[in-house]
Amino acid sequence: MSENNPTQSPVALASRVAIIGAGLGGLTLALALRKQGIETQVYEKARELRAVGAGLTLFPNGLNSLRAIDAGIVESLKSAGSQTRMLNLKKSTGEIIMQSPITLLAKYGQPMLNIRWSRLQEILAAGLPKEAIHLNSRCIGYQENDQGVEVDFEDGKKVQADLLIGADGINSVVRQMLIKDGSPRYSGRLSWRAVVKYNHELLGSDESIFMLGNDGKAFTLIDVGDGYIFWSAGALSADANCLQNAVEVKSRVLEVFAGWGEPVQAIVAATDANEIVERPIYDRPPLESWSQGRVTLLGDAAHPVVPVLGQGANMAFEDAWELQECLSHADSIETALASYEKSRIHRTQVIQARSAFQGARSYDADSETFLRGVAEQAQMSQSEFEDWLYSYKSTSL
Ligand SMILES: Cc1cc2nc3c(=O)[nH]c(=O)nc-3n(C[C@H](O)[C@H](O)[C@H](O)COP(=O)(O)OP(=O)(O)OC[C@H]3O[C@@H](n4cnc5c(N)ncnc54)[C@H](O)[C@@H]3O)c2cc1C
């Protein structure tokens, strides 16, 4: 990170920041920048901040980054969510393969915390003034000019900013203008997920269950607090097409997981069909660079992964903290973005490579970027990797 320049305050460096996307990454970055007095506006294409039926697991690296931004947020998340203390790995029949106590709290100062996506999004959004989030604002492009960046929206609106951040997810429009790397790639897996109020004797409140079939199928059950269980399932599928009808989707899940041990069938049967989200899983190979001029990327727009390690949102929190730090300490936007890339690209490449490796996902063998990441992750044992992953501390923590 560059030397702190006392004559240059972050406000002078970038007094108007535009973030595209009010997902977990965009909201977190807006919180971090506004805390530094940087005028930050978030533009979201959706008409309302609406939760996708899902839960998320947050790990010490993500939680410590959030804590550095706002310790109160982490406390709110802990009150709203549930902590995993025992991880149960089971066969599809329900037979236990392994039980591992989770010791992250003792080792890294933060737990393995599970929470409903809707609660997480609400808690992050509550830290921002309402007028800082512009809904129904779909970004369609931007141009750099002498004054900074002019951002274009579908309804004809134009916004002038000193810095533009694409936090607009895996199908990022900002990334397309910056990197021009086309559509994300289908991973060969379909996923289903839902959050449901549910009680079952096999589901302990501080336990997470991972059930694995021998044909690429997996089913996860996680307590996400307030009596809700998040279940998510995945199976190999050559076809990325989703069904249009909710009842058919529910029947498909029951069929794919027919014969699996309880509580798999029981919880799917108890879930309202309209609450089940069916999605193909996509990712992209790692990038060497993701900034140009006064434009950069954050979160899934920069480094989408197959959800194997549960690191997508955690990495977005790390990005938000680091970008805020880089903007606070650099003497120009260009040096801030160079420091941001320096602090983030290698780490996220390794996590992308490890996710791909554990998700049995192969990237092009001739991709130098990927091979470097693989080489590094391949040298680390599981425990070394976890230590490297969870003990992440921003340079200033
Ligand atoms: C099944 C599944 C399970 C997962 N589990 C975990 C987990 O346990 N832990 C974890 O850390 N991560 C997990 N992830 C990954 C995590 O959900 C993502 O990494 C994270 O949501 C990325 O946040 P983001 O803000 O970068 O992108 P998003 O959450 O995708 O947000 C992007 C936002 O940008 C908006 N947008 C898009 N285009 C435009 C546009 N043109 N103009 C304006 N707005 C736009 C979108 O509407 C959206 O609100 C999981 C993912 C999946 C699919």
The ligand as an ORCA input file, in Angstrom:
! r2SCAN-3c Opt
* xyz 0 1
  C     -25.970    -21.426     -3.973
  C     -24.996    -20.362     -3.472
  C     -24.524    -20.418     -2.169
  C     -23.592    -19.468     -1.705
  N     -23.136    -19.559     -0.426
  C     -22.229    -18.667      0.020
  C     -21.760    -18.725      1.365
  O     -22.177    -19.574      2.158
  N     -20.836    -17.798      1.775
  C     -20.359    -16.839      0.914
  O     -19.512    -16.029      1.326
  N     -20.799    -16.756     -0.364
  C     -21.724    -17.643     -0.829
  N     -22.183    -17.541     -2.107
  C     -21.651    -16.489     -2.986
  C     -22.268    -15.144     -2.678
  O     -23.659    -15.232     -2.753
  C     -21.769    -14.104     -3.687
  O     -20.383    -14.211     -3.818
  C     -22.107    -12.699     -3.230
  O     -23.509    -12.542     -3.157
  C     -21.510    -11.682     -4.178
  O     -21.931    -10.394     -3.815
  P     -21.851     -9.221     -4.902
  O     -22.374     -8.022     -4.187
  O     -20.515     -9.184     -5.505
  O     -22.832     -9.662     -6.065
  P     -24.440     -9.906     -6.043
  O     -24.877    -10.393     -4.703
  O     -24.706    -10.739     -7.231
  O     -25.014     -8.451     -6.229
  C     -24.964     -7.771     -7.468
  C     -26.058     -6.714     -7.463
  O     -25.922     -5.925     -8.643
  C     -27.196     -5.715     -9.211
  N     -26.976     -5.453    -10.645
  C     -26.573     -6.334    -11.596
  N     -26.450     -5.729    -12.782
  C     -26.764     -4.423    -12.591
  C     -26.816     -3.289    -13.446
  N     -26.533     -3.361    -14.747
  N     -27.172     -2.086    -12.909
  C     -27.488     -1.977    -11.573
  N     -27.469     -3.034    -10.720
  C     -27.104     -4.240    -11.225
  C     -27.945     -7.008     -8.932
  O     -29.353     -6.841     -9.006
  C     -27.465     -7.309     -7.510
  O     -28.270     -6.699     -6.540
  C     -23.121    -18.463     -2.575
  C     -23.609    -18.394     -3.900
  C     -24.537    -19.326     -4.344
  C     -25.027    -19.220     -5.767
*
